[in-house]
Amino acid sequence: GILNYSIMALIQLEKGVAEQPDMDWKQASTTYLEKAEEAKALMLRKNHDYGEAWRDMRVSSFTDLILQKLLRVKQIEDNHGKTLVSEGLEANYLDMINYSVFALIKFMETQESKA
């Protein structure tokens, strides 16, 4: 859910809002994968800088972080995209994508350990 919606939000930020479909399936798929790769590249850079500290976190912690980012996105939208100090919408969506990926990995690892 959050992962896919965040990727779609990044596309919408770049392309603008369309009242009617404005991309064919191939273009939409290509653009989606480009945004996913952008998020992955950010994740790899952050893992290089900070290590894999996320592996010690709980899924509920990622949920909290995602909710914080959602609230921040709402604030930015309420301010018509203006920020004084913090990162903009794109950075928040990229963070939500990566927090979602981390949560999914942790969830899958938990399920595998139960099997």
PDB file as gemmi writes it, atoms N, CA and C in Angstrom:
CRYST1    1.000    1.000    1.000  90.00  90.00  90.00 P 1                      
ATOM      1  N   GLY A   1       0.791  -1.186   0.000  1.00  0.00           N  
ATOM      2  CA  GLY A   1       0.000   0.000   0.000  1.00  0.00           C  
ATOM      3  C   GLY A   1       0.842   1.262   0.000  1.00  0.00           C  
ATOM      4  N   ILE A   2       1.489   1.559   1.116  1.00  0.00           N  
ATOM      5  CA  ILE A   2       2.251   2.806   1.240  1.00  0.00           C  
ATOM      6  C   ILE A   2       3.376   2.859   0.207  1.00  0.00           C  
ATOM      7  N   LEU A   3       4.042   1.750  -0.003  1.00  0.00           N  
ATOM      8  CA  LEU A   3       5.143   1.711  -0.961  1.00  0.00           C  
ATOM      9  C   LEU A   3       4.649   2.116  -2.350  1.00  0.00           C  
ATOM     10  N   ASN A   4       3.593   1.477  -2.827  1.00  0.00           N  
ATOM     11  CA  ASN A   4       3.074   1.775  -4.162  1.00  0.00           C  
ATOM     12  C   ASN A   4       2.517   3.189  -4.261  1.00  0.00           C  
ATOM     13  N   TYR A   5       1.763   3.608  -3.251  1.00  0.00           N  
ATOM     14  CA  TYR A   5       1.209   4.962  -3.278  1.00  0.00           C  
ATOM     15  C   TYR A   5       2.310   6.014  -3.254  1.00  0.00           C  
ATOM     16  N   SER A   6       3.381   5.760  -2.534  1.00  0.00           N  
ATOM     17  CA  SER A   6       4.488   6.718  -2.488  1.00  0.00           C  
ATOM     18  C   SER A   6       5.181   6.822  -3.843  1.00  0.00           C  
ATOM     19  N   ILE A   7       5.347   5.701  -4.517  1.00  0.00           N  
ATOM     20  CA  ILE A   7       5.934   5.740  -5.863  1.00  0.00           C  
ATOM     21  C   ILE A   7       5.011   6.504  -6.805  1.00  0.00           C  
ATOM     22  N   MET A   8       3.713   6.244  -6.722  1.00  0.00           N  
ATOM     23  CA  MET A   8       2.768   6.977  -7.567  1.00  0.00           C  
ATOM     24  C   MET A   8       2.784   8.470  -7.243  1.00  0.00           C  
ATOM     25  N   ALA A   9       2.950   8.814  -5.968  1.00  0.00           N  
ATOM     26  CA  ALA A   9       3.016  10.226  -5.576  1.00  0.00           C  
ATOM     27  C   ALA A   9       4.261  10.891  -6.165  1.00  0.00           C  
ATOM     28  N   LEU A  10       5.383  10.182  -6.184  1.00  0.00           N  
ATOM     29  CA  LEU A  10       6.596  10.730  -6.796  1.00  0.00           C  
ATOM     30  C   LEU A  10       6.384  10.999  -8.282  1.00  0.00           C  
ATOM     31  N   ILE A  11       5.707  10.080  -8.949  1.00  0.00           N  
ATOM     32  CA  ILE A  11       5.405  10.267 -10.374  1.00  0.00           C  
ATOM     33  C   ILE A  11       4.516  11.488 -10.557  1.00  0.00           C  
ATOM     34  N   GLN A  12       3.512  11.609  -9.707  1.00  0.00           N  
ATOM     35  CA  GLN A  12       2.594  12.744  -9.799  1.00  0.00           C  
ATOM     36  C   GLN A  12       3.318  14.065  -9.516  1.00  0.00           C  
ATOM     37  N   LEU A  13       4.248  14.060  -8.574  1.00  0.00           N  
ATOM     38  CA  LEU A  13       5.038  15.267  -8.312  1.00  0.00           C  
ATOM     39  C   LEU A  13       5.819  15.691  -9.549  1.00  0.00           C  
ATOM     40  N   GLU A  14       6.364  14.707 -10.247  1.00  0.00           N  
ATOM     41  CA  GLU A  14       7.177  14.996 -11.427  1.00  0.00           C  
ATOM     42  C   GLU A  14       6.325  15.391 -12.627  1.00  0.00           C  
ATOM     43  N   LYS A  15       5.252  14.656 -12.861  1.00  0.00           N  
ATOM     44  CA  LYS A  15       4.452  14.835 -14.079  1.00  0.00           C  
ATOM     45  C   LYS A  15       3.292  15.804 -13.907  1.00  0.00           C  
ATOM     46  N   GLY A  16       2.886  16.024 -12.660  1.00  0.00           N  
ATOM     47  CA  GLY A  16       1.704  16.843 -12.422  1.00  0.00           C  
ATOM     48  C   GLY A  16       0.460  15.976 -12.350  1.00  0.00           C  
ATOM     49  N   VAL A  17      -0.626  16.602 -11.924  1.00  0.00           N  
ATOM     50  CA  VAL A  17      -1.895  15.889 -11.780  1.00  0.00           C  
ATOM     51  C   VAL A  17      -2.552  15.768 -13.148  1.00  0.00           C  
ATOM     52  N   ALA A  18      -3.031  14.581 -13.474  1.00  0.00           N  
ATOM     53  CA  ALA A  18      -3.732  14.347 -14.738  1.00  0.00           C  
ATOM     54  C   ALA A  18      -5.182  13.991 -14.432  1.00  0.00           C  
ATOM     55  N   GLU A  19      -6.096  14.685 -15.076  1.00  0.00           N  
ATOM     56  CA  GLU A  19      -7.520  14.399 -14.882  1.00  0.00           C  
ATOM     57  C   GLU A  19      -7.921  13.105 -15.587  1.00  0.00           C  
ATOM     58  N   GLN A  20      -7.219  12.787 -16.655  1.00  0.00           N  
ATOM     59  CA  GLN A  20      -7.449  11.569 -17.426  1.00  0.00           C  
ATOM     60  C   GLN A  20      -6.110  10.848 -17.570  1.00  0.00           C  
ATOM     61  N   PRO A  21      -6.136   9.541 -17.802  1.00  0.00           N  
ATOM     62  CA  PRO A  21      -4.865   8.830 -18.007  1.00  0.00           C  
ATOM     63  C   PRO A  21      -4.044   9.512 -19.109  1.00  0.00           C  
ATOM     64  N   ASP A  22      -2.785   9.772 -18.810  1.00  0.00           N  
ATOM     65  CA  ASP A  22      -1.923  10.457 -19.776  1.00  0.00           C  
ATOM     66  C   ASP A  22      -0.664   9.658 -20.116  1.00  0.00           C  
ATOM     67  N   MET A  23      -0.627   8.407 -19.676  1.00  0.00           N  
ATOM     68  CA  MET A  23       0.492   7.519 -19.992  1.00  0.00           C  
ATOM     69  C   MET A  23      -0.070   6.166 -20.399  1.00  0.00           C  
ATOM     70  N   ASP A  24       0.599   5.550 -21.363  1.00  0.00           N  
ATOM     71  CA  ASP A  24       0.210   4.177 -21.672  1.00  0.00           C  
ATOM     72  C   ASP A  24       0.866   3.247 -20.647  1.00  0.00           C  
ATOM     73  N   TRP A  25       0.515   1.964 -20.710  1.00  0.00           N  
ATOM     74  CA  TRP A  25       1.000   1.011 -19.715  1.00  0.00           C  
ATOM     75  C   TRP A  25       2.524   0.962 -19.685  1.00  0.00           C  
ATOM     76  N   LYS A  26       3.147   0.945 -20.861  1.00  0.00           N  
ATOM     77  CA  LYS A  26       4.606   0.822 -20.923  1.00  0.00           C  
ATOM     78  C   LYS A  26       5.283   2.039 -20.292  1.00  0.00           C  
ATOM     79  N   GLN A  27       4.811   3.235 -20.614  1.00  0.00           N  
ATOM     80  CA  GLN A  27       5.401   4.443 -20.043  1.00  0.00           C  
ATOM     81  C   GLN A  27       5.184   4.492 -18.529  1.00  0.00           C  
ATOM     82  N   ALA A  28       3.980   4.120 -18.085  1.00  0.00           N  
ATOM     83  CA  ALA A  28       3.687   4.121 -16.644  1.00  0.00           C  
ATOM     84  C   ALA A  28       4.583   3.123 -15.918  1.00  0.00           C  
ATOM     85  N   SER A  29       4.739   1.938 -16.498  1.00  0.00           N  
ATOM     86  CA  SER A  29       5.573   0.903 -15.891  1.00  0.00           C  
ATOM     87  C   SER A  29       7.037   1.339 -15.825  1.00  0.00           C  
ATOM     88  N   THR A  30       7.526   1.919 -16.903  1.00  0.00           N  
ATOM     89  CA  THR A  30       8.910   2.394 -16.944  1.00  0.00           C  
ATOM     90  C   THR A  30       9.140   3.493 -15.912  1.00  0.00           C  
ATOM     91  N   THR A  31       8.214   4.442 -15.835  1.00  0.00           N  
ATOM     92  CA  THR A  31       8.338   5.544 -14.880  1.00  0.00           C  
ATOM     93  C   THR A  31       8.278   5.023 -13.448  1.00  0.00           C  
ATOM     94  N   TYR A  32       7.390   4.068 -13.194  1.00  0.00           N  
ATOM     95  CA  TYR A  32       7.268   3.457 -11.867  1.00  0.00           C  
ATOM     96  C   TYR A  32       8.596   2.814 -11.461  1.00  0.00           C  
ATOM     97  N   LEU A  33       9.174   2.030 -12.368  1.00  0.00           N  
ATOM     98  CA  LEU A  33      10.440   1.351 -12.065  1.00  0.00           C  
ATOM     99  C   LEU A  33      11.584   2.347 -11.864  1.00  0.00           C  
ATOM    100  N   GLU A  34      11.578   3.450 -12.614  1.00  0.00           N  
ATOM    101  CA  GLU A  34      12.601   4.480 -12.428  1.00  0.00           C  
ATOM    102  C   GLU A  34      12.529   5.065 -11.018  1.00  0.00           C  
ATOM    103  N   LYS A  35      11.318   5.339 -10.545  1.00  0.00           N  
ATOM    104  CA  LYS A  35      11.151   5.899  -9.196  1.00  0.00           C  
ATOM    105  C   LYS A  35      11.545   4.871  -8.132  1.00  0.00           C  
ATOM    106  N   ALA A  36      11.218   3.606  -8.368  1.00  0.00           N  
ATOM    107  CA  ALA A  36      11.609   2.553  -7.431  1.00  0.00           C  
ATOM    108  C   ALA A  36      13.132   2.447  -7.365  1.00  0.00           C  
ATOM    109  N   GLU A  37      13.787   2.551  -8.506  1.00  0.00           N  
ATOM    110  CA  GLU A  37      15.255   2.505  -8.543  1.00  0.00           C  
ATOM    111  C   GLU A  37      15.863   3.717  -7.842  1.00  0.00           C  
ATOM    112  N   GLU A  38      15.230   4.872  -7.991  1.00  0.00           N  
ATOM    113  CA  GLU A  38      15.696   6.081  -7.302  1.00  0.00           C  
ATOM    114  C   GLU A  38      15.648   5.880  -5.784  1.00  0.00           C  
ATOM    115  N   ALA A  39      14.558   5.293  -5.304  1.00  0.00           N  
ATOM    116  CA  ALA A  39      14.423   5.020  -3.866  1.00  0.00           C  
ATOM    117  C   ALA A  39      15.457   3.994  -3.416  1.00  0.00           C  
ATOM    118  N   LYS A  40      15.682   2.982  -4.232  1.00  0.00           N  
ATOM    119  CA  LYS A  40      16.670   1.953  -3.887  1.00  0.00           C  
ATOM    120  C   LYS A  40      18.074   2.552  -3.814  1.00  0.00           C  
ATOM    121  N   ALA A  41      18.401   3.419  -4.763  1.00  0.00           N  
ATOM    122  CA  ALA A  41      19.721   4.059  -4.753  1.00  0.00           C  
ATOM    123  C   ALA A  41      19.909   4.889  -3.483  1.00  0.00           C  
ATOM    124  N   LEU A  42      18.858   5.600  -3.073  1.00  0.00           N  
ATOM    125  CA  LEU A  42      18.923   6.369  -1.827  1.00  0.00           C  
ATOM    126  C   LEU A  42      19.139   5.440  -0.637  1.00  0.00           C  
ATOM    127  N   MET A  43      18.406   4.331  -0.616  1.00  0.00           N  
ATOM    128  CA  MET A  43      18.544   3.365   0.471  1.00  0.00           C  
ATOM    129  C   MET A  43      19.978   2.840   0.545  1.00  0.00           C  
ATOM    130  N   LEU A  44      20.552   2.503  -0.590  1.00  0.00           N  
ATOM    131  CA  LEU A  44      21.920   1.977  -0.606  1.00  0.00           C  
ATOM    132  C   LEU A  44      22.923   3.021  -0.125  1.00  0.00           C  
ATOM    133  N   ARG A  45      22.721   4.287  -0.527  1.00  0.00           N  
ATOM    134  CA  ARG A  45      23.616   5.357  -0.056  1.00  0.00           C  
ATOM    135  C   ARG A  45      23.504   5.526   1.456  1.00  0.00           C  
ATOM    136  N   LYS A  46      22.281   5.515   1.964  1.00  0.00           N  
ATOM    137  CA  LYS A  46      22.092   5.683   3.412  1.00  0.00           C  
ATOM    138  C   LYS A  46      22.640   4.482   4.178  1.00  0.00           C  
ATOM    139  N   ASN A  47      22.448   3.272   3.634  1.00  0.00           N  
ATOM    140  CA  ASN A  47      23.006   2.084   4.291  1.00  0.00           C  
ATOM    141  C   ASN A  47      24.528   2.160   4.320  1.00  0.00           C  
ATOM    142  N   HIS A  48      25.117   2.697   3.275  1.00  0.00           N  
ATOM    143  CA  HIS A  48      26.569   2.850   3.239  1.00  0.00           C  
ATOM    144  C   HIS A  48      27.024   3.837   4.311  1.00  0.00           C  
ATOM    145  N   ASP A  49      26.273   4.931   4.464  1.00  0.00           N  
ATOM    146  CA  ASP A  49      26.641   5.968   5.434  1.00  0.00           C  
ATOM    147  C   ASP A  49      26.340   5.567   6.876  1.00  0.00           C  
ATOM    148  N   TYR A  50      25.191   4.924   7.087  1.00  0.00           N  
ATOM    149  CA  TYR A  50      24.714   4.664   8.455  1.00  0.00           C  
ATOM    150  C   TYR A  50      24.737   3.195   8.852  1.00  0.00           C  
ATOM    151  N   GLY A  51      25.066   2.314   7.924  1.00  0.00           N  
ATOM    152  CA  GLY A  51      24.989   0.893   8.217  1.00  0.00           C  
ATOM    153  C   GLY A  51      23.544   0.421   8.177  1.00  0.00           C  
ATOM    154  N   GLU A  52      23.340  -0.789   8.568  1.00  0.00           N  
ATOM    155  CA  GLU A  52      21.991  -1.363   8.528  1.00  0.00           C  
ATOM    156  C   GLU A  52      21.342  -1.315   9.905  1.00  0.00           C  
ATOM    157  N   ALA A  53      21.323  -0.140  10.498  1.00  0.00           N  
ATOM    158  CA  ALA A  53      20.707   0.041  11.821  1.00  0.00           C  
ATOM    159  C   ALA A  53      19.236  -0.360  11.806  1.00  0.00           C  
ATOM    160  N   TRP A  54      18.595  -0.251  10.644  1.00  0.00           N  
ATOM    161  CA  TRP A  54      17.180  -0.601  10.528  1.00  0.00           C  
ATOM    162  C   TRP A  54      16.926  -2.062  10.886  1.00  0.00           C  
ATOM    163  N   ARG A  55      17.923  -2.908  10.745  1.00  0.00           N  
ATOM    164  CA  ARG A  55      17.726  -4.337  11.053  1.00  0.00           C  
ATOM    165  C   ARG A  55      17.442  -4.567  12.536  1.00  0.00           C  
ATOM    166  N   ASP A  56      17.835  -3.627  13.394  1.00  0.00           N  
ATOM    167  CA  ASP A  56      17.584  -3.747  14.832  1.00  0.00           C  
ATOM    168  C   ASP A  56      16.244  -3.144  15.243  1.00  0.00           C  
ATOM    169  N   MET A  57      15.516  -2.611  14.279  1.00  0.00           N  
ATOM    170  CA  MET A  57      14.239  -1.958  14.588  1.00  0.00           C  
ATOM    171  C   MET A  57      13.075  -2.932  14.448  1.00  0.00           C  
ATOM    172  N   ARG A  58      11.972  -2.598  15.085  1.00  0.00           N  
ATOM    173  CA  ARG A  58      10.746  -3.394  14.992  1.00  0.00           C  
ATOM    174  C   ARG A  58       9.868  -2.850  13.872  1.00  0.00           C  
ATOM    175  N   VAL A  59       8.981  -3.702  13.366  1.00  0.00           N  
ATOM    176  CA  VAL A  59       8.022  -3.272  12.344  1.00  0.00           C  
ATOM    177  C   VAL A  59       7.202  -2.097  12.866  1.00  0.00           C  
ATOM    178  N   SER A  60       6.829  -2.130  14.141  1.00  0.00           N  
ATOM    179  CA  SER A  60       6.034  -1.036  14.713  1.00  0.00           C  
ATOM    180  C   SER A  60       6.798   0.288  14.684  1.00  0.00           C  
ATOM    181  N   SER A  61       8.114   0.237  14.769  1.00  0.00           N  
ATOM    182  CA  SER A  61       8.916   1.464  14.676  1.00  0.00           C  
ATOM    183  C   SER A  61       8.845   2.055  13.272  1.00  0.00           C  
ATOM    184  N   PHE A  62       8.864   1.185  12.268  1.00  0.00           N  
ATOM    185  CA  PHE A  62       8.724   1.669  10.893  1.00  0.00           C  
ATOM    186  C   PHE A  62       7.339   2.262  10.670  1.00  0.00           C  
ATOM    187  N   THR A  63       6.338   1.644  11.287  1.00  0.00           N  
ATOM    188  CA  THR A  63       4.981   2.185  11.198  1.00  0.00           C  
ATOM    189  C   THR A  63       4.948   3.598  11.760  1.00  0.00           C  
ATOM    190  N   ASP A  64       5.569   3.798  12.902  1.00  0.00           N  
ATOM    191  CA  ASP A  64       5.633   5.134  13.510  1.00  0.00           C  
ATOM    192  C   ASP A  64       6.343   6.130  12.595  1.00  0.00           C  
ATOM    193  N   LEU A  65       7.458   5.719  12.016  1.00  0.00           N  
ATOM    194  CA  LEU A  65       8.204   6.610  11.125  1.00  0.00           C  
ATOM    195  C   LEU A  65       7.389   6.977   9.890  1.00  0.00           C  
ATOM    196  N   ILE A  66       6.688   6.001   9.332  1.00  0.00           N  
ATOM    197  CA  ILE A  66       5.849   6.260   8.158  1.00  0.00           C  
ATOM    198  C   ILE A  66       4.727   7.224   8.516  1.00  0.00           C  
ATOM    199  N   LEU A  67       4.104   7.027   9.677  1.00  0.00           N  
ATOM    200  CA  LEU A  67       3.035   7.935  10.100  1.00  0.00           C  
ATOM    201  C   LEU A  67       3.565   9.351  10.296  1.00  0.00           C  
ATOM    202  N   GLN A  68       4.769   9.485  10.846  1.00  0.00           N  
ATOM    203  CA  GLN A  68       5.381  10.811  10.992  1.00  0.00           C  
ATOM    204  C   GLN A  68       5.586  11.467   9.629  1.00  0.00           C  
ATOM    205  N   LYS A  69       6.048  10.677   8.670  1.00  0.00           N  
ATOM    206  CA  LYS A  69       6.262  11.207   7.320  1.00  0.00           C  
ATOM    207  C   LYS A  69       4.935  11.602   6.671  1.00  0.00           C  
ATOM    208  N   LEU A  70       3.894  10.794   6.885  1.00  0.00           N  
ATOM    209  CA  LEU A  70       2.575  11.144   6.340  1.00  0.00           C  
ATOM    210  C   LEU A  70       2.073  12.464   6.913  1.00  0.00           C  
ATOM    211  N   LEU A  71       2.253  12.650   8.213  1.00  0.00           N  
ATOM    212  CA  LEU A  71       1.856  13.918   8.834  1.00  0.00           C  
ATOM    213  C   LEU A  71       2.674  15.079   8.278  1.00  0.00           C  
ATOM    214  N   ARG A  72       3.951  14.843   8.047  1.00  0.00           N  
ATOM    215  CA  ARG A  72       4.800  15.894   7.483  1.00  0.00           C  
ATOM    216  C   ARG A  72       4.357  16.239   6.065  1.00  0.00           C  
ATOM    217  N   VAL A  73       4.018  15.230   5.267  1.00  0.00           N  
ATOM    218  CA  VAL A  73       3.526  15.473   3.907  1.00  0.00           C  
ATOM    219  C   VAL A  73       2.259  16.322   3.959  1.00  0.00           C  
ATOM    220  N   LYS A  74       1.371  15.993   4.884  1.00  0.00           N  
ATOM    221  CA  LYS A  74       0.136  16.767   5.023  1.00  0.00           C  
ATOM    222  C   LYS A  74       0.450  18.221   5.366  1.00  0.00           C  
ATOM    223  N   GLN A  75       1.390  18.438   6.288  1.00  0.00           N  
ATOM    224  CA  GLN A  75       1.781  19.811   6.647  1.00  0.00           C  
ATOM    225  C   GLN A  75       2.334  20.568   5.441  1.00  0.00           C  
ATOM    226  N   ILE A  76       3.188  19.906   4.688  1.00  0.00           N  
ATOM    227  CA  ILE A  76       3.785  20.542   3.510  1.00  0.00           C  
ATOM    228  C   ILE A  76       2.697  20.880   2.497  1.00  0.00           C  
ATOM    229  N   GLU A  77       1.769  19.946   2.275  1.00  0.00           N  
ATOM    230  CA  GLU A  77       0.669  20.211   1.344  1.00  0.00           C  
ATOM    231  C   GLU A  77      -0.212  21.344   1.851  1.00  0.00           C  
ATOM    232  N   ASP A  78      -0.483  21.369   3.158  1.00  0.00           N  
ATOM    233  CA  ASP A  78      -1.282  22.456   3.735  1.00  0.00           C  
ATOM    234  C   ASP A  78      -0.600  23.810   3.552  1.00  0.00           C  
ATOM    235  N   ASN A  79       0.738  23.804   3.500  1.00  0.00           N  
ATOM    236  CA  ASN A  79       1.516  25.032   3.280  1.00  0.00           C  
ATOM    237  C   ASN A  79       1.850  25.241   1.802  1.00  0.00           C  
ATOM    238  N   HIS A  80       1.125  24.527   0.934  1.00  0.00           N  
ATOM    239  CA  HIS A  80       1.294  24.653  -0.526  1.00  0.00           C  
ATOM    240  C   HIS A  80       2.725  24.373  -0.970  1.00  0.00           C  
ATOM    241  N   GLY A  81       3.348  23.387  -0.339  1.00  0.00           N  
ATOM    242  CA  GLY A  81       4.677  22.940  -0.735  1.00  0.00           C  
ATOM    243  C   GLY A  81       5.825  23.717  -0.132  1.00  0.00           C  
ATOM    244  N   LYS A  82       5.519  24.721   0.669  1.00  0.00           N  
ATOM    245  CA  LYS A  82       6.583  25.541   1.249  1.00  0.00           C  
ATOM    246  C   LYS A  82       7.112  24.898   2.529  1.00  0.00           C  
ATOM    247  N   THR A  83       8.437  24.865   2.641  1.00  0.00           N  
ATOM    248  CA  THR A  83       9.081  24.395   3.866  1.00  0.00           C  
ATOM    249  C   THR A  83      10.136  25.418   4.258  1.00  0.00           C  
ATOM    250  N   LEU A  84      10.349  25.561   5.549  1.00  0.00           N  
ATOM    251  CA  LEU A  84      11.375  26.492   6.017  1.00  0.00           C  
ATOM    252  C   LEU A  84      12.722  25.807   6.141  1.00  0.00           C  
ATOM    253  N   VAL A  85      12.740  24.662   6.786  1.00  0.00           N  
ATOM    254  CA  VAL A  85      14.005  23.989   7.065  1.00  0.00           C  
ATOM    255  C   VAL A  85      13.991  22.549   6.566  1.00  0.00           C  
ATOM    256  N   SER A  86      12.857  21.900   6.667  1.00  0.00           N  
ATOM    257  CA  SER A  86      12.801  20.457   6.426  1.00  0.00           C  
ATOM    258  C   SER A  86      12.849  20.112   4.941  1.00  0.00           C  
ATOM    259  N   GLU A  87      12.968  18.819   4.695  1.00  0.00           N  
ATOM    260  CA  GLU A  87      12.971  18.300   3.335  1.00  0.00           C  
ATOM    261  C   GLU A  87      11.585  18.460   2.727  1.00  0.00           C  
ATOM    262  N   GLY A  88      11.526  18.414   1.420  1.00  0.00           N  
ATOM    263  CA  GLY A  88      10.261  18.567   0.718  1.00  0.00           C  
ATOM    264  C   GLY A  88       9.508  17.260   0.563  1.00  0.00           C  
ATOM    265  N   LEU A  89       8.478  17.304  -0.270  1.00  0.00           N  
ATOM    266  CA  LEU A  89       7.617  16.143  -0.472  1.00  0.00           C  
ATOM    267  C   LEU A  89       8.378  14.941  -1.017  1.00  0.00           C  
ATOM    268  N   GLU A  90       9.223  15.169  -2.018  1.00  0.00           N  
ATOM    269  CA  GLU A  90       9.938  14.057  -2.645  1.00  0.00           C  
ATOM    270  C   GLU A  90      10.748  13.262  -1.624  1.00  0.00           C  
ATOM    271  N   ALA A  91      11.492  13.943  -0.783  1.00  0.00           N  
ATOM    272  CA  ALA A  91      12.321  13.262   0.222  1.00  0.00           C  
ATOM    273  C   ALA A  91      11.459  12.462   1.193  1.00  0.00           C  
ATOM    274  N   ASN A  92      10.312  13.006   1.569  1.00  0.00           N  
ATOM    275  CA  ASN A  92       9.424  12.290   2.489  1.00  0.00           C  
ATOM    276  C   ASN A  92       8.842  11.045   1.839  1.00  0.00           C  
ATOM    277  N   TYR A  93       8.454  11.142   0.566  1.00  0.00           N  
ATOM    278  CA  TYR A  93       7.943   9.957  -0.129  1.00  0.00           C  
ATOM    279  C   TYR A  93       9.036   8.903  -0.295  1.00  0.00           C  
ATOM    280  N   LEU A  94      10.251   9.336  -0.620  1.00  0.00           N  
ATOM    281  CA  LEU A  94      11.358   8.378  -0.741  1.00  0.00           C  
ATOM    282  C   LEU A  94      11.617   7.671   0.587  1.00  0.00           C  
ATOM    283  N   ASP A  95      11.576   8.419   1.678  1.00  0.00           N  
ATOM    284  CA  ASP A  95      11.757   7.801   2.996  1.00  0.00           C  
ATOM    285  C   ASP A  95      10.644   6.796   3.291  1.00  0.00           C  
ATOM    286  N   MET A  96       9.401   7.143   2.953  1.00  0.00           N  
ATOM    287  CA  MET A  96       8.288   6.212   3.200  1.00  0.00           C  
ATOM    288  C   MET A  96       8.453   4.933   2.394  1.00  0.00           C  
ATOM    289  N   ILE A  97       8.939   5.055   1.168  1.00  0.00           N  
ATOM    290  CA  ILE A  97       9.188   3.863   0.350  1.00  0.00           C  
ATOM    291  C   ILE A  97      10.199   2.966   1.058  1.00  0.00           C  
ATOM    292  N   ASN A  98      11.304   3.547   1.479  1.00  0.00           N  
ATOM    293  CA  ASN A  98      12.353   2.733   2.092  1.00  0.00           C  
ATOM    294  C   ASN A  98      11.946   2.185   3.454  1.00  0.00           C  
ATOM    295  N   TYR A  99      11.230   2.961   4.259  1.00  0.00           N  
ATOM    296  CA  TYR A  99      10.717   2.420   5.523  1.00  0.00           C  
ATOM    297  C   TYR A  99       9.771   1.252   5.254  1.00  0.00           C  
ATOM    298  N   SER A 100       8.978   1.364   4.198  1.00  0.00           N  
ATOM    299  CA  SER A 100       8.058   0.275   3.843  1.00  0.00           C  
ATOM    300  C   SER A 100       8.820  -0.980   3.444  1.00  0.00           C  
ATOM    301  N   VAL A 101       9.867  -0.799   2.660  1.00  0.00           N  
ATOM    302  CA  VAL A 101      10.691  -1.945   2.253  1.00  0.00           C  
ATOM    303  C   VAL A 101      11.316  -2.601   3.480  1.00  0.00           C  
ATOM    304  N   PHE A 102      11.865  -1.794   4.380  1.00  0.00           N  
ATOM    305  CA  PHE A 102      12.466  -2.350   5.597  1.00  0.00           C  
ATOM    306  C   PHE A 102      11.429  -3.113   6.418  1.00  0.00           C  
ATOM    307  N   ALA A 103      10.243  -2.542   6.559  1.00  0.00           N  
ATOM    308  CA  ALA A 103       9.186  -3.205   7.329  1.00  0.00           C  
ATOM    309  C   ALA A 103       8.784  -4.523   6.678  1.00  0.00           C  
ATOM    310  N   LEU A 104       8.684  -4.541   5.354  1.00  0.00           N  
ATOM    311  CA  LEU A 104       8.335  -5.784   4.653  1.00  0.00           C  
ATOM    312  C   LEU A 104       9.416  -6.843   4.837  1.00  0.00           C  
ATOM    313  N   ILE A 105      10.670  -6.436   4.767  1.00  0.00           N  
ATOM    314  CA  ILE A 105      11.771  -7.384   4.985  1.00  0.00           C  
ATOM    315  C   ILE A 105      11.698  -7.951   6.399  1.00  0.00           C  
ATOM    316  N   LYS A 106      11.539  -7.065   7.383  1.00  0.00           N  
ATOM    317  CA  LYS A 106      11.453  -7.522   8.778  1.00  0.00           C  
ATOM    318  C   LYS A 106      10.257  -8.449   8.977  1.00  0.00           C  
ATOM    319  N   PHE A 107       9.124  -8.105   8.383  1.00  0.00           N  
ATOM    320  CA  PHE A 107       7.930  -8.938   8.503  1.00  0.00           C  
ATOM    321  C   PHE A 107       8.177 -10.317   7.891  1.00  0.00           C  
ATOM    322  N   MET A 108       8.780 -10.347   6.704  1.00  0.00           N  
ATOM    323  CA  MET A 108       9.057 -11.631   6.049  1.00  0.00           C  
ATOM    324  C   MET A 108      10.038 -12.458   6.869  1.00  0.00           C  
ATOM    325  N   GLU A 109      11.048 -11.822   7.446  1.00  0.00           N  
ATOM    326  CA  GLU A 109      12.003 -12.551   8.288  1.00  0.00           C  
ATOM    327  C   GLU A 109      11.310 -13.138   9.511  1.00  0.00           C  
ATOM    328  N   THR A 110      10.381 -12.392  10.085  1.00  0.00           N  
ATOM    329  CA  THR A 110       9.623 -12.880  11.242  1.00  0.00           C  
ATOM    330  C   THR A 110       8.791 -14.094  10.859  1.00  0.00           C  
ATOM    331  N   GLN A 111       8.153 -14.018   9.698  1.00  0.00           N  
ATOM    332  CA  GLN A 111       7.323 -15.133   9.237  1.00  0.00           C  
ATOM    333  C   GLN A 111       8.169 -16.375   8.954  1.00  0.00           C  
ATOM    334  N   GLU A 112       9.338 -16.167   8.360  1.00  0.00           N  
ATOM    335  CA  GLU A 112      10.225 -17.291   8.059  1.00  0.00           C  
ATOM    336  C   GLU A 112      10.739 -17.958   9.326  1.00  0.00           C  
ATOM    337  N   SER A 113      11.003 -17.166  10.351  1.00  0.00           N  
ATOM    338  CA  SER A 113      11.513 -17.745  11.599  1.00  0.00           C  
ATOM    339  C   SER A 113      10.431 -18.543  12.328  1.00  0.00           C  
ATOM    340  N   LYS A 114       9.167 -18.242  12.059  1.00  0.00           N  
ATOM    341  CA  LYS A 114       8.061 -18.987  12.668  1.00  0.00           C  
ATOM    342  C   LYS A 114       7.816 -20.312  11.970  1.00  0.00           C  
ATOM    343  N   ALA A 115       8.257 -20.410  10.714  1.00  0.00           N  
ATOM    344  CA  ALA A 115       7.989 -21.624   9.926  1.00  0.00           C  
ATOM    345  C   ALA A 115       8.900 -22.769  10.294  1.00  0.00           C  
TER     346      ALA A 115                                                      
END                                                                             
